[in-house]
Amino acid sequence: MGAADAGDAVLTGSHFDSVPHGGGYDGPLGIVSALLAVDALRERGVTPTRPVCVAAFAEEEGARFGVPCLGSRLLTGAIEPERAAELTDRDGVTFGRALGGPPAGPVPGLLARFGTFVELHVEQGRALVDLAAPVGVASAIWPHGRWRFDFHGEANHAGTTRMADRRDPMLTYAFTVLAANKEARLRGAHATVGRVAVEPNATNAVPALVRGWLDARAADPATLDGLVDAVRGKAVERAGRDGTTLAVTRESFTGVVDFDGPLAGRLATLLGGVPVLPTGAGHDAGVLAAHLPTAMLFVRNPTGVSHSPAEHATDDDCVAGVAALADVLQELAC
């Protein structure tokens, strides 16, 4: 829509994918709302003076290929297409094979055409419920990352190996999960171990390897570093007592993202003084924010539940989100 002036285009949209057994609003709500907001502009009879574009990103969650916001990272050049093509899922399928060819990577000159990005997203939490507001504006994204903990022990027979003779990495892993929970609570941070792989994964065998993934998030980098260091330290100490060993690999990391303050304030005022609040969830908007002024709109989630089939927003709040996004696009592009 509108004239193709370099650097002026307004980009909106979100991502297609969810986590395994996730909900239907995280991501797709932003894509559908963007398309409906464009329809609303047409119904209002307004004519954009800047192009309005809708993006639909892939693999934002990183649930299949391990790198979150993969689509927006490719768009911005934050990951090399060659590396992205070799990312592998749990079944050994590469990203390139799943695409049917190598990813394109950043298209020369494309990113430079955008002047603003606005992503609408279902809220992943209950802040807007507490504030009795159907829509809010994001101020920042907490720094967050994923660390793989490989606990190595000795495979052995469950029925004949004396307890005192075992080098069981499952014990070290279990202790580490509890330690992560405790350390996060002490710091007002978030720590989750939601994925685990065991070898040989037999009921009657002491494991040889337990691999767990730590998702850690905090309000600031120092708190996040302290959390991960404390969990790693407690895991190493426990491994020494269990006769196991530990290797820790950081698989992904995103620093704190402060969205464009003047833009967030402008949009909050435009929408009638809606709340401005931070989030602990990562988003494609966090990747785009390093390259152009970026904002996010949140739509109230009545239960706060996300990454679950129970995730939802009411129809009335979804309509309010579309109207808010249409107002924002009209303000920025018309």
Legacy VTK file of the C-alpha trace (Angstrom):
# vtk DataFile Version 3.0
C-alpha trace
ASCII
DATASET POLYDATA
POINTS 334 float
0.000 0.000 0.000
1.202 3.531 -0.666
4.216 4.996 -2.378
7.496 3.074 -2.281
9.682 5.643 -0.512
13.015 4.168 0.665
13.317 3.922 4.429
9.714 4.946 5.145
7.823 1.640 4.994
5.946 0.460 8.086
6.368 -3.261 8.757
3.981 -5.242 10.930
3.204 -8.923 11.531
4.520 -11.746 13.705
5.360 -15.466 13.404
3.621 -18.653 12.249
5.095 -21.261 14.572
4.471 -22.306 18.148
6.127 -24.705 20.565
5.062 -28.384 20.552
1.525 -28.607 21.940
1.408 -24.808 22.189
-1.506 -22.444 21.759
-3.038 -20.843 18.717
-2.516 -17.171 19.613
1.241 -16.817 20.204
2.389 -15.554 16.788
-0.607 -16.144 14.496
-2.650 -13.499 16.342
-0.107 -10.913 15.196
-0.269 -12.027 11.565
-4.071 -12.183 11.397
-4.400 -8.872 13.268
-1.984 -7.212 10.833
-4.050 -8.329 7.835
-7.274 -7.218 9.532
-5.716 -3.866 10.468
-4.868 -3.273 6.796
-8.483 -4.101 5.947
-9.580 -1.599 8.609
-7.486 1.134 6.995
-9.206 0.436 3.685
-12.613 0.581 5.368
-11.685 3.926 6.924
-10.854 5.235 3.471
-7.400 6.426 4.476
-4.551 6.492 1.980
-1.072 5.612 3.286
1.711 7.988 2.385
4.222 5.270 3.264
4.173 1.570 2.291
2.604 -0.838 4.789
3.982 -4.389 4.730
2.934 -7.531 6.604
5.597 -10.061 7.648
5.049 -13.697 8.633
8.218 -15.084 10.206
9.209 -18.740 10.600
10.805 -20.577 13.550
10.457 -17.748 16.067
10.260 -20.189 18.960
13.344 -22.141 17.920
11.477 -25.260 19.048
12.461 -27.321 16.016
15.913 -26.099 14.964
17.175 -24.668 18.253
17.719 -21.006 17.301
14.883 -18.654 18.261
13.717 -15.881 15.913
15.402 -17.644 13.014
13.306 -15.935 10.324
13.943 -12.423 11.603
17.618 -13.238 12.217
17.927 -14.263 8.566
16.165 -11.083 7.430
18.546 -8.882 9.424
21.730 -10.875 8.788
22.048 -11.847 12.458
22.722 -15.440 11.372
24.553 -16.615 8.263
22.346 -18.495 5.773
24.968 -21.266 5.587
24.834 -21.835 9.335
21.035 -21.677 9.351
20.840 -24.248 6.545
22.816 -26.755 8.650
20.707 -26.432 11.811
19.260 -29.845 12.575
16.085 -30.958 14.320
15.731 -33.982 16.620
15.070 -36.265 13.645
18.258 -35.221 11.859
16.464 -33.060 9.283
18.327 -29.849 8.439
16.644 -26.483 8.094
17.769 -26.327 4.476
16.190 -29.688 3.717
12.945 -28.695 5.445
12.833 -25.545 3.299
13.558 -27.481 0.133
16.678 -25.387 -0.471
19.093 -23.012 1.246
17.588 -19.985 3.042
17.970 -16.718 1.164
19.394 -14.673 4.005
19.135 -10.880 3.966
17.862 -9.485 0.670
20.092 -6.557 -0.344
18.370 -3.245 0.310
15.177 -4.762 1.743
15.727 -3.955 5.415
16.739 -0.387 4.544
13.272 0.221 3.087
11.616 -0.109 6.506
11.342 2.830 8.852
9.369 1.181 11.676
8.314 -2.277 12.836
5.267 -2.886 15.052
4.453 -6.391 16.264
1.149 -7.266 17.910
1.284 -10.264 20.234
-0.875 -11.995 22.802
0.416 -11.170 26.267
2.313 -14.020 27.884
1.453 -13.253 31.480
-1.253 -11.506 33.488
-0.056 -7.908 33.778
-2.831 -6.508 31.580
-5.403 -8.474 33.593
-4.119 -6.866 36.777
-4.195 -3.448 35.083
-7.693 -4.050 33.635
-6.494 -3.073 30.156
-7.225 -4.983 26.926
-4.138 -3.617 25.152
-0.665 -2.530 26.253
2.635 -1.335 24.778
5.998 -3.025 25.396
8.908 -1.149 26.945
11.620 -3.821 26.893
12.456 -7.535 26.635
14.440 -9.182 29.405
17.812 -10.668 28.457
17.485 -14.421 28.033
19.218 -17.487 26.669
19.422 -21.272 26.445
22.174 -23.394 27.919
22.651 -27.136 27.301
23.848 -29.128 30.317
25.457 -32.493 29.419
25.761 -34.745 32.471
28.017 -37.750 31.798
28.085 -40.842 33.988
28.448 -44.596 33.560
25.763 -46.843 32.098
25.119 -49.865 34.266
22.539 -52.455 35.292
19.704 -51.171 37.482
19.305 -54.498 39.265
22.899 -55.453 40.025
24.828 -52.190 40.472
25.120 -51.279 44.137
23.906 -47.782 44.969
27.313 -46.824 46.322
29.004 -47.893 43.079
26.838 -45.868 40.715
27.909 -42.870 38.673
24.382 -41.759 37.874
24.050 -38.503 35.899
20.301 -38.447 36.525
20.988 -37.563 40.153
23.172 -34.630 39.124
20.568 -33.518 36.616
17.729 -33.694 39.163
19.736 -31.685 41.699
20.517 -29.080 39.029
16.831 -28.611 38.145
16.027 -27.928 41.802
19.030 -25.608 42.104
17.909 -23.635 39.059
14.458 -23.174 40.568
15.909 -21.974 43.881
18.470 -19.605 42.370
15.887 -18.016 40.074
13.489 -17.410 42.955
16.234 -15.823 45.046
16.980 -13.361 42.229
13.459 -12.598 41.028
14.424 -14.224 37.727
13.050 -17.126 35.676
14.702 -20.525 35.156
13.103 -23.467 33.364
14.336 -26.906 32.365
11.616 -28.017 29.974
13.484 -30.475 27.782
15.590 -33.503 28.638
17.194 -36.363 26.685
18.533 -39.549 28.277
20.880 -42.241 26.973
20.362 -45.163 26.756
16.861 -44.215 27.981
16.051 -47.681 29.314
13.943 -48.328 32.406
16.369 -50.910 33.800
19.628 -49.076 33.089
21.575 -46.395 34.932
21.966 -43.625 32.339
25.256 -42.877 30.654
24.189 -39.367 29.642
21.477 -36.961 30.689
21.163 -33.801 28.625
18.979 -30.960 29.863
18.293 -27.506 28.465
18.117 -24.505 30.789
16.063 -21.490 29.719
17.113 -18.542 31.891
15.736 -14.982 31.907
16.166 -11.947 34.155
15.443 -8.238 34.242
19.077 -7.268 33.637
22.291 -8.882 32.329
24.075 -8.977 35.706
21.216 -10.898 37.314
21.065 -13.314 34.397
24.837 -13.933 34.513
24.658 -14.486 38.254
21.814 -16.946 37.868
23.524 -19.072 35.208
26.870 -19.001 37.052
25.197 -20.096 40.294
23.353 -22.980 38.606
26.525 -24.095 36.820
28.526 -23.916 40.052
26.036 -25.984 42.021
25.851 -28.541 39.214
29.638 -28.896 39.078
29.817 -29.318 42.856
27.111 -31.986 42.811
28.762 -33.776 39.890
31.897 -34.129 42.002
29.886 -35.899 44.695
28.039 -38.111 42.209
31.141 -39.190 40.278
29.777 -37.605 37.114
31.045 -34.857 34.814
29.386 -31.816 33.322
29.786 -29.797 30.130
27.753 -26.595 29.634
27.169 -25.062 26.193
25.413 -21.765 25.552
23.224 -22.415 22.520
21.582 -19.019 22.178
21.530 -15.655 23.900
19.691 -12.380 23.456
20.689 -9.321 25.443
18.264 -6.857 26.970
16.160 -5.100 24.326
14.923 -1.595 25.080
12.282 -0.664 22.551
12.318 2.843 21.111
11.185 4.936 24.091
9.750 7.908 22.218
7.872 5.561 19.870
6.433 3.532 22.775
5.331 6.707 24.534
3.806 8.083 21.356
1.792 4.917 20.753
0.669 4.625 24.384
-0.639 8.203 24.221
-2.262 7.588 20.830
-4.128 4.604 22.289
-5.481 6.573 25.226
-2.775 6.096 27.814
-2.567 2.290 27.745
-0.006 0.612 30.055
3.655 0.385 29.039
5.323 -2.736 30.436
8.329 -5.049 29.963
8.187 -8.734 29.066
10.303 -11.769 29.780
9.415 -13.396 26.450
11.560 -13.112 23.333
10.062 -11.858 20.073
10.996 -11.119 16.472
10.551 -7.466 17.445
13.585 -7.874 19.690
15.720 -8.786 16.679
14.349 -5.990 14.481
14.861 -3.437 17.278
18.617 -3.517 16.663
18.039 -2.207 13.147
15.068 0.174 13.166
12.590 1.830 15.568
10.419 -0.987 16.873
7.353 -1.267 19.080
5.083 -4.032 20.361
1.411 -4.138 21.245
0.150 -6.744 23.705
-3.394 -8.122 23.757
-4.688 -9.207 27.174
-4.516 -12.895 28.028
-7.221 -13.589 30.656
-5.399 -16.520 32.267
-1.809 -15.544 31.508
-1.217 -19.074 30.223
0.965 -19.341 27.107
2.870 -22.073 25.250
-0.118 -24.266 26.076
-3.406 -25.194 24.371
-5.111 -23.144 27.109
-3.553 -19.931 25.768
-6.190 -17.528 24.446
-7.599 -14.027 24.275
-11.264 -13.083 24.167
-12.852 -12.070 20.880
-13.528 -8.597 22.267
-9.877 -8.125 23.225
-8.705 -9.419 19.843
-10.980 -6.862 18.159
-9.546 -4.173 20.451
-6.052 -5.267 19.397
-6.902 -4.998 15.704
-8.391 -1.533 16.237
-5.300 -0.442 18.184
-2.968 -1.749 15.480
-5.019 -0.024 12.792
-4.744 3.244 14.749
-0.985 2.762 15.010
-0.576 2.007 11.298
-2.721 5.027 10.420
-0.565 7.215 12.683
2.733 5.917 11.290
1.867 5.448 7.612
-0.951 7.836 6.840
LINES 1 335
334 0 1 2 3 4 5 6 7 8 9 10 11 12 13 14 15 16 17 18 19 20 21 22 23 24 25 26 27 28 29 30 31 32 33 34 35 36 37 38 39 40 41 42 43 44 45 46 47 48 49 50 51 52 53 54 55 56 57 58 59 60 61 62 63 64 65 66 67 68 69 70 71 72 73 74 75 76 77 78 79 80 81 82 83 84 85 86 87 88 89 90 91 92 93 94 95 96 97 98 99 100 101 102 103 104 105 106 107 108 109 110 111 112 113 114 115 116 117 118 119 120 121 122 123 124 125 126 127 128 129 130 131 132 133 134 135 136 137 138 139 140 141 142 143 144 145 146 147 148 149 150 151 152 153 154 155 156 157 158 159 160 161 162 163 164 165 166 167 168 169 170 171 172 173 174 175 176 177 178 179 180 181 182 183 184 185 186 187 188 189 190 191 192 193 194 195 196 197 198 199 200 201 202 203 204 205 206 207 208 209 210 211 212 213 214 215 216 217 218 219 220 221 222 223 224 225 226 227 228 229 230 231 232 233 234 235 236 237 238 239 240 241 242 243 244 245 246 247 248 249 250 251 252 253 254 255 256 257 258 259 260 261 262 263 264 265 266 267 268 269 270 271 272 273 274 275 276 277 278 279 280 281 282 283 284 285 286 287 288 289 290 291 292 293 294 295 296 297 298 299 300 301 302 303 304 305 306 307 308 309 310 311 312 313 314 315 316 317 318 319 320 321 322 323 324 325 326 327 328 329 330 331 332 333
